[in-house]
Amino acid sequence: MPLRLCPGAPIFLRSDVTTFLHKYGSIAAFSATDPSSQNVVAMLPYYCSEAIRETVMMMPRYERQDWVALKKEMLDAFRYTNS
């Protein structure tokens, strides 16, 4: 995975959560990181703005390290950000 703020690294700034999650998952898969792994879930908040990072880290599915469920929870929580 590219480090946060490196060229090509996705960052979620509260705009279009669907695109962010797609890019984040694609980059994780491309970088040979299993998208269902706990590392992908653990690193996700650091690809978000600081305010969103705190929100994501408090989500139950983040705490359980469940990538598929966390994506759904984020889509529900930030659905208003989709264009």
Residue, then its C-alpha position, 0 to 999 in steps of 0.5 A: m500500500p502506498l503511504r498516506l499522502c504519497p502520490g496515488a494514495p487514496i484519502f477520505l475527506r468526507s467526499d464520495v465514500t464509495t469511490f474512496l472505499h473502491k480505490y482503497g480496496s483496489i490498491a490493497a489488492f494490487s499491493a498483494t495485501d489481502p483485502s480481508s486482512q486485519n492490516v487493511v482494516a487497521m490502516l484504513p483510518y490513517y487514510c482518512s482526515e483526522a475527524i473521520r479517523e476518530t469516527v471510523m476507529m469507534m465503529p464496531r466493525y473496525e474494532r472487530q477488524d471486519w473489512v466487508a462489514l466495515k465497508k458497509e458501515m462506512l457506506d451507511a454512515f457516510r452515504y450522504t457524501n456520495s455524488 
